[in-house]
Amino acid sequence: MQIKVLGPVEAKVNGRSVTPSAAKPRQILALLALHSGSVVSVPTLIEELWDDRPPRSARTTLQTYILQLRRLIGDALAESDENGAKEVLVTRYGGYLLDVPEDAVDVHEFERLARSGQNAYDADDYASASRLLRSALEMWRGPAVVDVRPGMPLSVEVVRLEESRLGVLEMRIEADMRMGKHKALLSELSVLTVQNPMNENLCAQYMISLFRAGRQWQALDAFRALRRTLVDELGVEPSARLQQLQHAIVTSDPRLDRAEARQLQGLLA
């Protein structure tokens, strides 16, 4: 069984789609897939489907949805093998477990590649880090579970995944910067800073890349745009770290030209 949740929810068994068309069974599948190998409790599933207002028939209805998922899986396994489906979507005390290999769910492959990229980065192997982190990001086909209206448990997972995705993206850009690819990053960073107008890390990466590409005035414009957004939206100034970076650009601090200098922390130390 192969399951994708980094984008629209997709599930296949032996090449045959077993993705439920109904909304609530798809919710269940997404939540079970994100916790594959672990039991998801019945109360958690009920909260996912009905928040804090479950109907009296919640447990019975949940069982019906589980049976629907098993039927889809069983039909795809071969000759409607109901026992096989029960071994994939397992009933455990107090809940249900999706028993599939770790690499069967795209989330786990994303996290494996991200860990490998982090290890390469920590070992100063920036070429490998960039390659691995780029591969991790390519696992995404859009926002996580984009075709599911999530309840609270699934929403928490979506926020976690999106934060992880952003962290991997920032690290991949940092690895490219450490290899001196500042000009090649300008187009990507210009889009990312518009999409994330209050993200100081992306802004800092953009400012440094612009400065190293000989565009000092544009680097200062990027800082002003971020400051204006923070002041207008939140009533706060940029962090001291970003203000130090802005001052370094104004004064053409020679440390900014050191491609080996660490982003933000070590750069201005």
Secondary structure, 3 states (H helix, E strand, C coil): CEEECCCCCEEEECCEECCCCCHHHHHHHHHHHHCCCCEEEHHHHHHHHHCCCCCCCHHHHHHHHHHHHHHHHHHHHCCCCHHHHHHHEEEECCEEEECCCHHHEHHHHHHHHHHHHHHHHHCCCHHHHHHHHHHHHCCCCCCCCCCCCCCHHHHHHHHHHHHHHHHHHHHHHHHHHHCCCHHHHHHHHHHHHHHCCCCHHHHHHHHHHHHHCCCHHHHHHHHHHHHHHHHHHHCCCCCHHHHHHHHHHHCCCHHHHCCCCCCCCCCCC
